[in-house]
Amino acid sequence: QQQVKQSPQSLIVQKGGISIINCAYENTAFDYFPWYQQFPGKGPALLIAIRPDVSEKKEGRFTISFNKSAKQFSLHIMDSQPGDSATYFCAASMAAAGNKLTFGGGTRVLVKP
Amino acid sequence: KAGVTQTPRYLIKTRGQQVTLSCSPISGHRSVSWYQQTPGQGLQFLFEYFSETQRNKGNFPGRFSGRQFSNSRSEMNVSTLELGDSALYLCASRETGGGVEEQYFGPGTRLTVT
């Protein structure tokens, strides 16, 4: 059972544009929603995370929007740069399940100069 | 602080063999989790160790096992390797494993089974 669905699978954006990645979850017990960035040959790196009691969180050019009623959350990358080209994973976890991360399928983002 | 380290970085094994992968968490981190990453299945949770005890386990066969030492270093073992075990194996650490804590991943071990 895929508990976290991520879209799109891939994304091409021009330098300076906005990249938007969406995730939907099924289990309402999830209580922590991080986003990870992964470059080829590297492990995932934590980018930004949000709890369900907050509707939006911004860190630099990265913003998470969270819609609890729709069970959806999204990552916005503002002013996208070629260095942002990577694969992005959303994830969810719940304290009741030992905080193990359930990942979305990933989105490969390519920022064209 | 040094990040999570994993050894070896690359490994080639033959079907039927067994393999042991090692993970050293960030200094002071006591929880270590293991994940398998494949193109088809994505990132999947294997198990988590805290204070030398397995606290959580994913849906993997018993061929996959692990352990944690008193210094928080962890190893995972895969016995009777199958072609489908070819994957990037990632280790992640966090301070105590309780509450909402950031998990930090290592670079992974790329296992190829031939």
Backbone of each chain as ProteinMPNN parsed JSONL, in Angstrom:
{"seq_chain_A": "QQQVKQSPQSLIVQKGGISIINCAYENTAFDYFPWYQQFPGKGPALLIAIRPDVSEKKEGRFTISFNKSAKQFSLHIMDSQPGDSATYFCAASMAAAGNKLTFGGGTRVLVKP", "coords_chain_A": {"N_chain_A": [[0.85, -1.193, 0.0], [0.75, 2.057, -1.062], [1.429, 4.685, 0.793], [2.103, 7.34, 0.629], [1.794, 9.482, -1.955], [3.438, 10.89, -4.67], [3.832, 13.612, -6.913], [4.809, 15.658, -9.741], [6.476, 12.931, -11.525], [8.703, 13.804, -12.823], [10.238, 16.948, -13.637], [10.727, 19.886, -15.427], [12.189, 23.004, -15.315], [12.701, 26.46, -15.959], [15.575, 28.438, -15.231], [15.208, 30.555, -12.477], [12.516, 30.195, -12.349], [9.544, 28.699, -10.813], [9.434, 25.74, -8.993], [7.177, 23.168, -8.387], [6.129, 20.646, -6.307], [4.043, 17.992, -5.478], [2.45, 16.172, -2.824], [0.47, 13.526, -1.517], [-1.173, 12.042, 1.197], [-2.37, 9.144, 3.01], [-2.788, 8.168, 5.561], [-4.063, 9.485, 8.429], [-2.79, 9.617, 10.801], [-0.194, 10.343, 10.495], [2.33, 12.594, 11.533], [4.451, 14.198, 10.965], [6.211, 15.766, 8.411], [8.634, 15.63, 6.264], [10.854, 16.962, 3.717], [13.167, 15.735, 1.393], [16.27, 16.143, -0.331], [18.056, 14.789, -2.976], [21.106, 14.186, -4.472], [22.78, 12.725, -7.315], [24.533, 9.786, -6.443], [24.675, 10.422, -3.802], [23.41, 10.443, -0.387], [20.015, 11.023, 0.759], [19.273, 14.377, 1.701], [18.062, 16.292, 4.356], [15.747, 18.799, 3.739], [13.61, 20.575, 4.421], [10.975, 20.664, 6.84], [7.671, 19.944, 8.154], [5.036, 20.238, 10.582], [1.68, 19.024, 11.184], [0.159, 21.018, 12.41], [0.739, 23.398, 11.356], [0.317, 25.53, 8.572], [1.97, 26.497, 6.632], [5.433, 26.72, 5.864], [8.469, 28.376, 5.587], [11.726, 28.407, 4.294], [14.279, 30.125, 3.303], [14.542, 29.831, -0.143], [12.773, 27.783, -0.241], [9.563, 26.466, 0.328], [7.068, 24.921, 2.259], [3.764, 23.957, 1.805], [0.876, 23.099, 3.552], [-2.007, 21.145, 3.663], [-4.22, 20.07, 5.724], [-6.888, 19.075, 5.763], [-7.277, 18.189, 3.181], [-5.362, 16.322, 3.077], [-2.866, 16.743, 1.915], [0.343, 17.95, 0.845], [2.846, 20.258, -0.215], [5.839, 21.169, -1.989], [7.448, 24.128, -2.712], [9.785, 25.544, -4.803], [11.313, 28.434, -5.045], [12.564, 30.852, -7.426], [14.218, 29.034, -8.929], [17.333, 27.36, -9.325], [20.119, 26.176, -11.341], [21.685, 24.542, -9.702], [19.804, 23.395, -8.084], [18.918, 21.218, -9.324], [17.993, 18.015, -8.919], [16.835, 15.042, -7.217], [13.812, 15.009, -5.519], [12.26, 14.081, -2.528], [9.264, 13.551, -0.831], [8.138, 12.816, 2.463], [6.651, 11.024, 5.213], [5.911, 10.575, 8.644], [5.064, 8.972, 11.77], [4.72, 9.313, 15.239], [3.617, 7.204, 16.633], [4.326, 5.012, 15.2], [6.952, 4.688, 15.604], [8.325, 6.641, 14.28], [9.332, 5.972, 11.768], [10.248, 6.664, 8.423], [8.039, 7.11, 5.732], [8.249, 7.167, 2.376], [7.545, 9.221, -0.515], [7.399, 8.629, -4.09], [9.342, 10.141, -5.367], [10.634, 12.993, -7.183], [12.143, 14.024, -10.051], [13.938, 16.822, -10.634], [14.826, 19.159, -13.05], [16.627, 21.973, -13.675], [16.851, 24.325, -16.06], [19.394, 26.36, -17.473]], "CA_chain_A": [[0.0, 0.0, 0.0], [1.534, 3.26, -1.143], [0.768, 5.608, 1.697], [2.438, 8.704, 0.242], [1.866, 9.563, -3.407], [4.144, 12.106, -5.058], [3.739, 13.974, -8.332], [5.01, 14.741, -10.859], [7.679, 12.109, -11.446], [9.809, 14.63, -13.285], [9.856, 18.348, -13.781], [11.749, 20.743, -16.037], [11.845, 24.398, -15.059], [13.735, 27.405, -16.358], [16.245, 29.165, -14.149], [14.4, 31.668, -12.003], [11.115, 29.789, -12.266], [9.073, 28.054, -9.581], [9.208, 24.296, -9.066], [6.142, 22.76, -7.433], [6.002, 19.193, -6.169], [2.896, 17.703, -4.62], [2.342, 14.868, -2.184], [-0.792, 13.23, -0.846], [-1.013, 10.915, 2.113], [-3.631, 8.479, 3.343], [-2.922, 7.898, 6.991], [-4.199, 10.736, 9.172], [-1.94, 9.555, 11.998], [1.113, 10.942, 10.217], [2.441, 13.855, 12.255], [5.698, 14.879, 10.61], [6.303, 15.693, 6.959], [9.885, 16.238, 5.777], [11.252, 16.867, 2.318], [14.587, 15.438, 1.223], [16.881, 16.411, -1.628], [19.098, 13.804, -3.216], [21.92, 14.317, -5.673], [23.311, 11.419, -7.734], [25.671, 9.289, -5.682], [24.62, 10.913, -2.416], [22.224, 10.086, 0.368], [19.043, 12.127, 0.872], [19.581, 15.423, 2.684], [16.861, 16.969, 4.82], [15.631, 20.146, 3.189], [12.664, 21.346, 5.219], [9.957, 19.761, 7.375], [6.521, 20.65, 8.72], [4.095, 19.489, 11.403], [0.333, 19.293, 10.676], [-0.495, 22.158, 13.041], [1.215, 24.584, 10.649], [-0.146, 25.451, 7.177], [3.038, 26.873, 5.722], [6.743, 26.948, 6.463], [9.385, 28.864, 4.564], [13.142, 28.487, 4.639], [14.977, 30.577, 2.115], [13.74, 29.715, -1.364], [11.94, 26.58, -0.138], [8.346, 26.629, 1.117], [6.119, 23.81, 2.325], [2.372, 24.288, 2.075], [0.252, 21.896, 4.111], [-3.471, 21.184, 3.716], [-4.577, 18.915, 6.544], [-8.198, 18.531, 5.394], [-7.126, 17.485, 1.904], [-4.277, 15.354, 3.251], [-1.89, 17.026, 0.866], [1.353, 18.946, 1.129], [3.618, 20.526, -1.417], [7.1, 21.897, -1.886], [7.662, 25.144, -3.73], [11.152, 26.051, -4.882], [11.249, 29.734, -5.719], [13.804, 31.271, -8.08], [14.968, 27.789, -9.114], [18.685, 27.496, -9.848], [20.642, 24.901, -11.863], [22.169, 23.753, -8.575], [18.662, 22.734, -7.45], [18.626, 20.005, -10.098], [18.157, 16.876, -8.014], [15.583, 14.314, -6.976], [13.202, 15.437, -4.268], [11.361, 13.096, -1.932], [8.489, 13.888, 0.344], [8.037, 11.692, 3.38], [5.772, 11.212, 6.35], [6.16, 9.638, 9.738], [4.199, 9.149, 12.923], [5.364, 8.896, 16.482], [3.052, 5.922, 17.057], [4.978, 3.934, 14.445], [8.397, 4.781, 15.816], [8.903, 7.691, 13.454], [9.953, 5.52, 10.526], [9.846, 7.501, 7.305], [7.397, 6.545, 4.548], [8.62, 8.099, 1.327], [6.903, 9.279, -1.813], [8.188, 8.014, -5.138], [10.411, 11.018, -5.826], [10.464, 13.859, -8.351], [13.422, 14.461, -10.604], [13.823, 18.211, -11.083], [15.915, 19.675, -13.879], [16.537, 23.417, -13.859], [17.622, 24.705, -17.25], [19.966, 27.705, -17.334]], "C_chain_A": [[0.888, 1.246, 0.0], [0.843, 4.322, -0.316], [1.053, 7.063, 1.385], [2.643, 8.719, -1.276], [2.443, 10.917, -3.808], [4.0, 12.341, -6.554], [4.293, 15.381, -8.545], [6.259, 13.88, -10.645], [8.897, 12.891, -11.881], [9.296, 16.018, -13.636], [11.027, 19.097, -14.416], [11.3, 22.187, -15.848], [13.008, 25.282, -15.503], [14.335, 28.062, -15.119], [15.409, 30.383, -13.781], [12.933, 31.336, -11.847], [10.785, 29.127, -10.935], [8.859, 26.562, -9.846], [8.184, 23.938, -7.996], [6.004, 21.245, -7.465], [4.907, 18.919, -5.146], [2.947, 16.292, -4.033], [0.994, 14.738, -1.494], [-0.582, 12.007, 0.035], [-2.383, 10.364, 2.504], [-3.861, 8.371, 4.847], [-2.946, 9.202, 7.791], [-3.392, 10.739, 10.474], [-0.534, 10.112, 11.748], [1.197, 12.301, 10.913], [3.738, 14.61, 11.975], [5.932, 14.652, 9.133], [7.57, 16.398, 6.484], [10.028, 16.113, 4.268], [12.761, 16.646, 2.275], [15.012, 15.73, -0.202], [18.016, 15.415, -1.816], [19.792, 14.061, -4.55], [22.47, 12.938, -6.032], [24.535, 11.022, -6.91], [25.7, 9.723, -4.234], [23.379, 10.368, -1.707], [21.269, 11.271, 0.427], [19.453, 13.095, 1.972], [18.296, 16.137, 3.061], [16.865, 18.418, 4.364], [14.801, 21.034, 4.112], [11.595, 20.372, 5.695], [8.849, 20.576, 8.028], [5.708, 19.701, 9.584], [2.689, 19.867, 10.957], [-0.388, 20.46, 11.336], [-0.069, 23.485, 12.408], [0.816, 24.461, 9.186], [0.952, 25.807, 6.18], [4.323, 27.105, 6.494], [7.705, 27.325, 5.352], [10.802, 28.893, 5.109], [13.896, 28.848, 3.376], [14.074, 30.504, 0.902], [12.769, 28.533, -1.316], [10.761, 26.823, 0.796], [7.542, 25.349, 1.075], [4.746, 24.402, 2.594], [1.677, 23.013, 2.506], [-1.253, 22.096, 4.215], [-3.946, 19.93, 4.436], [-5.89, 18.276, 6.096], [-8.117, 17.741, 4.089], [-6.076, 16.394, 1.967], [-3.245, 15.506, 2.128], [-0.862, 18.037, 1.377], [2.251, 19.092, -0.094], [4.884, 21.302, -1.09], [7.174, 22.882, -3.042], [9.121, 25.587, -3.662], [11.101, 27.326, -5.708], [12.601, 30.041, -6.359], [14.727, 30.063, -8.289], [16.313, 28.046, -9.809], [19.173, 26.148, -10.389], [21.15, 23.972, -10.764], [21.06, 23.049, -7.808], [18.286, 21.452, -8.18], [18.983, 18.788, -9.263], [16.849, 16.109, -7.981], [15.076, 14.692, -5.593], [12.193, 14.386, -3.806], [10.568, 13.739, -0.807], [8.412, 12.633, 1.209], [7.059, 12.042, 4.491], [6.124, 10.192, 7.412], [5.172, 9.918, 10.863], [4.886, 8.605, 14.161], [4.888, 7.512, 16.908], [3.704, 4.744, 16.347], [6.492, 4.051, 14.553], [9.106, 5.763, 14.91], [9.648, 7.186, 12.221], [9.396, 6.365, 9.38], [9.207, 6.658, 6.199], [7.572, 7.561, 3.437], [7.659, 8.075, 0.144], [7.864, 8.741, -2.855], [9.32, 8.864, -5.689], [10.044, 11.816, -7.064], [11.834, 14.314, -8.813], [13.228, 15.849, -11.195], [15.06, 18.595, -11.873], [15.672, 21.163, -14.088], [17.452, 23.808, -15.011], [18.122, 26.143, -17.129], [19.429, 28.683, -18.381]], "O_chain_A": [[1.67, 1.469, 0.925], [-0.225, 4.805, -0.693], [0.315, 7.941, 1.832], [3.54, 8.063, -1.806], [1.988, 11.96, -3.338], [4.039, 11.407, -7.354], [4.253, 16.207, -7.633], [7.006, 14.088, -9.689], [9.997, 12.673, -11.374], [8.111, 16.23, -13.892], [12.173, 18.953, -13.99], [10.17, 22.546, -16.181], [14.168, 24.877, -15.423], [13.67, 28.216, -14.094], [14.964, 31.139, -14.645], [12.18, 32.119, -11.269], [11.635, 29.012, -10.051], [8.188, 26.179, -10.804], [8.306, 24.352, -6.843], [5.788, 20.647, -8.519], [4.859, 19.542, -4.085], [3.427, 15.353, -4.668], [0.452, 15.706, -0.961], [0.106, 11.06, -0.347], [-3.409, 11.028, 2.349], [-4.989, 8.474, 5.329], [-1.957, 9.934, 7.822], [-3.325, 11.757, 11.164], [0.226, 10.325, 12.692], [0.237, 13.073, 10.885], [4.071, 15.56, 12.684], [5.867, 13.524, 8.644], [7.581, 17.618, 6.318], [9.399, 15.265, 3.634], [13.524, 17.274, 3.01], [14.237, 15.588, -1.148], [18.838, 15.221, -0.921], [19.158, 14.141, -5.601], [22.613, 12.079, -5.162], [25.45, 11.82, -6.708], [26.653, 9.423, -3.514], [22.433, 9.9, -2.341], [21.675, 12.405, 0.17], [19.919, 12.686, 3.036], [17.526, 16.542, 2.189], [17.827, 19.159, 4.565], [15.241, 22.107, 4.527], [11.332, 19.367, 5.034], [9.045, 21.731, 8.405], [5.695, 18.494, 9.344], [2.511, 20.947, 10.394], [-1.454, 20.858, 10.867], [-0.465, 24.558, 12.865], [0.962, 23.385, 8.606], [0.862, 25.449, 5.005], [4.316, 27.613, 7.616], [7.751, 26.676, 4.307], [11.048, 29.341, 6.229], [14.125, 28.012, 2.501], [12.97, 31.048, 0.909], [12.019, 28.314, -2.267], [10.929, 27.319, 1.91], [7.348, 24.756, 0.014], [4.575, 25.233, 3.486], [1.867, 21.961, 1.895], [-1.721, 23.085, 4.779], [-4.06, 18.861, 3.835], [-5.991, 17.05, 6.056], [-8.812, 16.74, 3.92], [-5.916, 15.626, 1.019], [-2.824, 14.536, 1.497], [-1.164, 18.87, 2.231], [2.393, 18.169, -0.896], [4.984, 21.986, -0.072], [6.986, 22.514, -4.202], [9.624, 25.955, -2.6], [10.873, 27.292, -6.918], [13.641, 29.563, -5.907], [15.884, 30.081, -7.868], [16.409, 28.839, -10.746], [18.701, 25.098, -9.954], [21.055, 22.751, -10.887], [21.339, 22.193, -6.968], [17.439, 20.69, -7.715], [20.151, 18.566, -8.941], [15.877, 16.483, -8.637], [15.83, 14.691, -4.62], [11.39, 13.879, -4.589], [11.135, 14.394, 0.067], [8.603, 11.52, 0.72], [6.691, 13.201, 4.679], [6.576, 9.087, 7.112], [4.529, 10.968, 10.899], [5.546, 7.567, 14.123], [5.656, 6.734, 17.474], [3.646, 3.613, 16.829], [7.223, 3.567, 13.688], [10.329, 5.732, 14.779], [10.503, 7.89, 11.684], [8.22, 6.731, 9.377], [9.753, 5.635, 5.784], [7.098, 8.692, 3.544], [7.043, 7.053, -0.158], [9.014, 8.431, -2.544], [10.177, 8.353, -6.41], [9.245, 11.373, -7.89], [12.591, 14.917, -8.052], [12.455, 16.034, -12.135], [16.19, 18.387, -11.431], [14.635, 21.563, -14.617], [18.67, 23.641, -14.941], [17.373, 27.036, -16.732], [19.817, 29.851, -18.391]]}, "seq_chain_B": "KAGVTQTPRYLIKTRGQQVTLSCSPISGHRSVSWYQQTPGQGLQFLFEYFSETQRNKGNFPGRFSGRQFSNSRSEMNVSTLELGDSALYLCASRETGGGVEEQYFGPGTRLTVT", "coords_chain_B": {"N_chain_B": [[30.62, 18.518, 13.323], [31.19, 15.208, 12.229], [29.507, 13.606, 9.502], [27.057, 11.0, 8.871], [28.57, 7.94, 8.29], [29.193, 5.363, 5.935], [30.218, 2.09, 5.194], [31.16, -0.683, 3.093], [31.407, 1.625, 0.295], [30.754, 0.697, -2.185], [29.826, -2.484, -3.474], [30.111, -5.718, -4.756], [28.456, -8.695, -5.131], [27.801, -12.22, -5.323], [24.933, -14.089, -6.255], [23.343, -15.853, -3.654], [25.376, -15.56, -1.823], [26.371, -13.924, 1.277], [26.174, -10.69, 2.884], [27.617, -7.985, 4.683], [26.947, -4.805, 5.874], [28.109, -1.624, 7.02], [27.523, 1.017, 9.366], [28.22, 4.156, 10.698], [26.956, 6.315, 13.003], [26.16, 9.857, 13.383], [28.124, 11.557, 15.758], [27.037, 11.157, 19.038], [24.475, 10.551, 18.338], [21.994, 8.139, 18.859], [20.167, 6.551, 17.655], [19.69, 4.459, 14.9], [18.663, 3.952, 11.626], [17.794, 1.882, 8.852], [17.475, 1.924, 5.325], [16.262, 0.812, 2.165], [16.952, 1.559, -1.178], [15.621, 1.463, -4.331], [15.164, 1.64, -7.913], [12.642, 0.726, -8.674], [11.021, 0.257, -6.35], [11.519, 2.427, -4.788], [12.298, 4.303, -1.83], [12.528, 2.386, 0.989], [11.741, 1.44, 4.285], [13.78, -0.465, 6.399], [14.712, -1.341, 9.071], [15.004, -0.173, 12.512], [17.333, 0.713, 15.006], [17.956, 1.201, 18.435], [19.773, 1.975, 21.249], [21.028, -0.54, 21.125], [18.935, -2.242, 20.568], [16.444, -3.622, 18.477], [13.947, -1.596, 17.336], [11.95, -1.19, 15.544], [10.555, -2.518, 12.576], [10.565, -3.076, 9.097], [8.753, -4.315, 6.187], [10.329, -6.674, 5.255], [11.971, -9.73, 4.234], [13.202, -12.345, 6.475], [15.831, -12.679, 5.808], [17.112, -10.345, 5.888], [18.813, -8.652, 8.302], [19.926, -7.028, 11.322], [22.109, -5.226, 13.567], [23.098, -3.429, 16.515], [25.774, -1.776, 18.059], [27.376, -1.065, 21.251], [28.521, 1.42, 20.96], [26.856, 2.722, 19.307], [27.252, 2.296, 16.618], [26.194, 0.551, 13.686], [25.323, -2.484, 12.023], [24.168, -4.091, 9.074], [22.939, -7.117, 7.773], [22.645, -9.217, 4.992], [21.512, -12.259, 4.047], [21.911, -15.122, 1.889], [21.836, -13.924, -0.785], [19.823, -12.385, -3.293], [19.088, -11.577, -6.73], [17.369, -9.424, -6.777], [18.049, -8.009, -4.551], [19.84, -6.119, -5.142], [20.68, -2.841, -4.721], [20.65, 0.523, -3.35], [21.745, 0.922, -0.178], [20.818, 2.658, 2.578], [21.735, 4.402, 5.481], [20.482, 6.001, 8.341], [20.73, 8.429, 10.906], [19.689, 9.618, 14.149], [19.194, 11.687, 17.079], [17.875, 10.605, 19.524], [15.758, 9.11, 18.715], [13.246, 9.465, 19.618], [10.112, 11.17, 19.653], [9.747, 13.969, 17.416], [12.296, 14.066, 15.374], [15.044, 15.117, 13.449], [16.246, 13.166, 10.786], [19.33, 12.054, 9.613], [20.969, 11.201, 6.716], [23.382, 8.838, 5.511], [25.847, 8.385, 2.833], [25.289, 6.02, 1.629], [25.489, 2.519, 0.663], [26.257, 0.967, -2.247], [24.99, -1.888, -3.445], [25.53, -4.551, -5.569], [24.208, -7.4, -6.949], [25.15, -10.263, -8.582]], "CA_chain_B": [[30.5, 17.079, 13.531], [31.215, 14.403, 11.026], [28.2, 13.073, 9.17], [26.885, 9.554, 8.916], [29.472, 7.266, 7.355], [28.823, 3.993, 5.606], [31.249, 1.324, 4.496], [31.879, -0.008, 2.014], [30.536, 2.441, -0.543], [30.33, -0.147, -3.298], [30.01, -3.9, -3.189], [29.562, -6.639, -5.75], [28.353, -10.036, -4.575], [27.164, -13.234, -6.162], [23.681, -14.656, -5.72], [23.547, -16.914, -2.68], [26.331, -15.139, -0.795], [25.837, -13.014, 2.269], [26.904, -9.436, 2.907], [27.464, -7.152, 5.878], [27.175, -3.389, 5.644], [28.365, -0.949, 8.279], [27.089, 2.411, 9.471], [28.608, 4.891, 11.898], [26.077, 7.484, 13.077], [26.72, 11.118, 13.84], [28.514, 11.478, 17.159], [25.971, 11.524, 19.96], [23.202, 9.975, 17.888], [21.851, 6.783, 19.368], [19.208, 5.793, 16.833], [20.136, 4.197, 13.521], [17.673, 3.292, 10.776], [18.279, 1.431, 7.549], [16.517, 2.005, 4.238], [16.677, 0.282, 0.868], [16.482, 2.394, -2.278], [15.685, 0.86, -5.653], [14.372, 2.413, -8.893], [11.271, 0.236, -8.762], [10.292, 0.356, -5.089], [11.822, 3.677, -4.096], [12.941, 4.228, -0.514], [11.725, 1.578, 1.897], [12.298, 1.261, 5.625], [14.163, -1.833, 6.768], [14.593, -1.459, 10.528], [15.617, 0.859, 13.33], [17.954, 0.274, 16.246], [18.185, 2.218, 19.46], [20.357, 1.353, 22.434], [21.349, -1.932, 20.795], [17.701, -3.027, 20.442], [15.637, -3.31, 17.302], [12.716, -0.971, 17.821], [10.95, -1.107, 14.501], [10.971, -3.354, 11.458], [9.742, -2.95, 7.904], [8.261, -5.544, 5.582], [11.379, -7.369, 4.517], [12.127, -11.108, 4.715], [14.14, -12.569, 7.563], [17.223, -12.672, 5.315], [17.64, -9.025, 6.238], [18.922, -8.518, 9.749], [20.856, -5.975, 11.711], [22.427, -5.133, 14.983], [23.731, -2.174, 16.907], [26.773, -1.968, 19.099], [27.263, -0.133, 22.375], [28.956, 2.765, 20.533], [25.792, 3.115, 18.376], [27.503, 1.824, 15.251], [25.24, -0.496, 13.321], [25.579, -3.306, 10.844], [23.052, -4.88, 8.565], [23.376, -8.321, 7.091], [21.691, -9.849, 4.088], [21.981, -13.609, 3.753], [21.373, -15.764, 0.676], [21.526, -12.8, -1.655], [19.063, -12.563, -4.519], [19.331, -10.495, -7.683], [16.514, -8.306, -6.399], [18.614, -7.279, -3.404], [20.682, -5.046, -5.674], [20.051, -1.591, -4.291], [21.438, 1.432, -2.518], [21.337, 0.76, 1.211], [21.064, 3.914, 3.272], [21.647, 4.428, 6.927], [20.136, 7.329, 8.844], [20.835, 8.496, 12.363], [19.113, 10.761, 14.864], [19.72, 11.724, 18.431], [17.362, 9.606, 20.465], [14.728, 8.285, 18.108], [11.956, 9.727, 20.223], [9.527, 12.43, 19.226], [10.033, 14.377, 16.05], [13.708, 14.418, 15.267], [15.575, 15.052, 12.099], [17.062, 12.017, 10.445], [20.411, 12.416, 8.707], [21.357, 10.022, 5.952], [24.72, 8.649, 4.992], [25.908, 8.344, 1.369], [24.781, 4.745, 1.143], [26.313, 1.454, 0.107], [25.66, 0.445, -3.476], [25.174, -3.34, -3.529], [25.156, -5.187, -6.824], [24.204, -8.857, -6.852], [25.213, -10.839, -9.94]], "C_chain_B": [[30.566, 16.365, 12.212], [29.818, 13.84, 10.787], [28.144, 11.577, 9.345], [27.835, 8.927, 7.88], [29.036, 5.828, 7.153], [29.971, 3.335, 4.848], [30.751, -0.082, 4.206], [30.922, 0.86, 1.196], [29.987, 1.628, -1.712], [30.697, -1.598, -3.0], [29.384, -4.719, -4.306], [29.61, -8.037, -5.164], [27.644, -10.949, -5.564], [25.921, -13.761, -5.468], [23.992, -15.834, -4.791], [24.53, -16.552, -1.576], [25.617, -14.299, 0.254], [26.719, -11.769, 2.311], [26.625, -8.705, 4.211], [27.847, -5.727, 5.548], [27.299, -2.691, 6.988], [27.957, 0.514, 8.227], [27.584, 2.997, 10.787], [27.781, 6.161, 11.962], [26.851, 8.739, 13.46], [27.025, 10.989, 15.332], [27.389, 11.974, 18.067], [24.608, 10.996, 19.561], [23.138, 8.518, 18.308], [20.887, 5.915, 18.564], [19.754, 5.666, 15.415], [19.037, 3.441, 12.792], [18.317, 2.922, 9.454], [17.14, 1.488, 6.546], [17.134, 1.381, 2.986], [16.113, 1.194, -0.218], [16.703, 1.681, -3.6], [14.865, 1.7, -6.616], [12.908, 1.989, -8.893], [10.441, 0.472, -7.52], [10.557, 1.645, -4.328], [12.547, 3.434, -2.785], [12.022, 3.478, 0.448], [12.473, 1.337, 3.204], [12.578, -0.206, 5.898], [13.981, -2.068, 8.262], [15.309, -0.303, 11.213], [16.177, 0.239, 14.596], [18.179, 1.459, 17.165], [18.673, 1.506, 20.703], [20.494, -0.15, 22.252], [20.118, -2.824, 20.636], [16.958, -2.632, 19.176], [14.285, -2.791, 17.772], [11.605, -1.023, 16.8], [11.461, -1.908, 13.317], [10.019, -3.153, 10.3], [9.36, -4.313, 7.355], [9.283, -6.195, 4.671], [11.532, -8.776, 5.084], [13.217, -11.216, 5.784], [15.594, -12.623, 7.119], [17.914, -11.335, 5.648], [17.655, -8.905, 7.768], [19.913, -7.421, 10.081], [21.209, -6.094, 13.166], [23.067, -3.779, 15.24], [24.654, -2.44, 18.078], [26.648, -0.879, 20.169], [27.719, 1.284, 22.008], [28.011, 3.341, 19.474], [26.061, 2.751, 16.928], [26.58, 0.652, 14.942], [25.727, -1.262, 12.104], [24.27, -3.909, 10.379], [23.622, -6.023, 7.731], [22.271, -8.821, 6.175], [22.259, -11.221, 3.743], [21.318, -14.114, 2.475], [20.906, -14.715, -0.318], [20.772, -13.23, -2.912], [19.339, -11.372, -5.434], [18.558, -9.241, -7.298], [17.011, -7.519, -5.201], [19.555, -6.172, -3.866], [19.986, -3.717, -5.408], [21.09, -0.691, -3.641], [20.898, 1.292, -1.095], [21.792, 1.984, 1.999], [20.875, 3.743, 4.767], [21.329, 5.857, 7.343], [20.25, 7.339, 10.357], [20.082, 9.71, 12.903], [19.449, 10.611, 16.336], [19.201, 10.62, 19.327], [16.3, 8.711, 19.861], [13.362, 8.493, 18.733], [11.414, 11.065, 19.76], [9.872, 12.731, 17.785], [11.483, 14.847, 15.993], [14.147, 14.266, 13.828], [16.42, 13.805, 11.923], [18.08, 12.444, 9.401], [20.937, 11.154, 8.042], [22.843, 10.023, 5.601], [24.686, 8.566, 3.479], [25.422, 7.025, 0.779], [25.87, 3.774, 0.719], [25.587, 0.906, -1.116], [26.009, -1.028, -3.596], [24.68, -3.839, -4.879], [25.292, -6.687, -6.658], [24.156, -9.434, -8.264], [24.95, -12.336, -9.911]], "O_chain_B": [[30.064, 16.851, 11.198], [29.049, 13.624, 11.724], [29.058, 10.962, 9.894], [27.877, 9.357, 6.727], [28.572, 5.164, 8.08], [30.604, 3.943, 3.984], [29.985, -0.629, 4.999], [29.713, 0.805, 1.421], [28.868, 1.865, -2.166], [31.714, -1.896, -2.375], [28.267, -4.445, -4.745], [30.668, -8.511, -4.749], [26.985, -10.502, -6.503], [25.872, -13.862, -4.242], [24.807, -16.697, -5.116], [24.521, -17.166, -0.509], [24.427, -14.003, 0.138], [27.857, -11.782, 1.841], [25.531, -8.798, 4.769], [28.924, -5.464, 5.014], [26.682, -3.099, 7.972], [28.035, 1.163, 7.184], [27.393, 2.411, 11.852], [27.883, 7.006, 11.073], [28.03, 8.686, 13.81], [26.259, 10.377, 16.076], [26.862, 13.071, 17.882], [23.682, 10.995, 20.372], [24.095, 7.763, 18.139], [20.804, 4.703, 18.767], [20.216, 6.638, 14.817], [18.541, 2.423, 13.274], [19.262, 3.567, 9.0], [15.998, 1.151, 6.858], [18.347, 1.416, 2.779], [14.938, 1.558, -0.182], [17.832, 1.336, -3.95], [13.953, 2.407, -6.186], [12.026, 2.824, -9.093], [9.274, 0.85, -7.62], [9.893, 1.926, -3.33], [13.312, 2.479, -2.649], [10.886, 3.886, 0.686], [13.674, 1.066, 3.216], [11.736, -1.073, 5.664], [13.178, -2.909, 8.667], [16.092, 0.43, 10.608], [15.567, -0.653, 15.186], [18.538, 2.555, 16.736], [18.056, 0.543, 21.158], [20.117, -0.931, 23.126], [20.252, -4.047, 20.575], [16.857, -1.45, 18.845], [13.571, -3.466, 18.514], [10.432, -0.91, 17.155], [12.667, -1.97, 13.08], [8.806, -3.069, 10.492], [9.613, -5.34, 7.984], [9.104, -6.25, 3.455], [11.263, -9.006, 6.263], [14.032, -10.312, 5.966], [16.497, -12.613, 7.956], [19.141, -11.239, 5.677], [16.623, -9.044, 8.424], [20.648, -6.948, 9.215], [20.688, -6.937, 13.896], [23.511, -3.086, 14.324], [24.346, -3.231, 18.969], [25.91, 0.094, 20.006], [27.341, 2.246, 22.677], [28.334, 4.335, 18.824], [25.171, 2.887, 16.089], [26.232, -0.134, 15.823], [26.456, -0.731, 11.266], [23.38, -4.201, 11.179], [24.655, -5.887, 7.076], [21.099, -8.84, 6.553], [23.363, -11.324, 3.208], [20.292, -13.59, 2.043], [19.723, -14.635, -0.647], [21.042, -14.275, -3.503], [19.762, -10.307, -4.985], [19.045, -8.125, -7.478], [16.453, -6.473, -4.871], [20.015, -5.373, -3.05], [18.846, -3.503, -5.821], [22.235, -1.082, -3.414], [19.714, 1.523, -0.853], [22.98, 2.298, 2.073], [19.98, 3.039, 5.235], [21.85, 6.81, 6.763], [19.904, 6.358, 11.016], [19.872, 10.696, 12.196], [19.921, 9.566, 16.784], [19.968, 9.8, 19.831], [15.971, 7.667, 20.424], [12.417, 7.772, 18.412], [12.182, 11.992, 19.503], [10.247, 11.838, 17.026], [11.828, 15.907, 16.514], [13.675, 13.396, 13.097], [17.206, 13.438, 12.796], [17.74, 13.112, 8.425], [21.297, 10.18, 8.702], [23.461, 11.073, 5.423], [23.612, 8.664, 2.884], [25.175, 6.926, -0.423], [27.01, 4.157, 0.456], [24.45, 0.443, -1.026], [27.165, -1.386, -3.82], [23.544, -3.575, -5.274], [26.349, -7.19, -6.276], [23.248, -9.137, -9.041], [24.963, -12.986, -10.957]]}, "name": "protein", "num_of_chains": 2, "seq": "QQQVKQSPQSLIVQKGGISIINCAYENTAFDYFPWYQQFPGKGPALLIAIRPDVSEKKEGRFTISFNKSAKQFSLHIMDSQPGDSATYFCAASMAAAGNKLTFGGGTRVLVKPKAGVTQTPRYLIKTRGQQVTLSCSPISGHRSVSWYQQTPGQGLQFLFEYFSETQRNKGNFPGRFSGRQFSNSRSEMNVSTLELGDSALYLCASRETGGGVEEQYFGPGTRLTVT"}
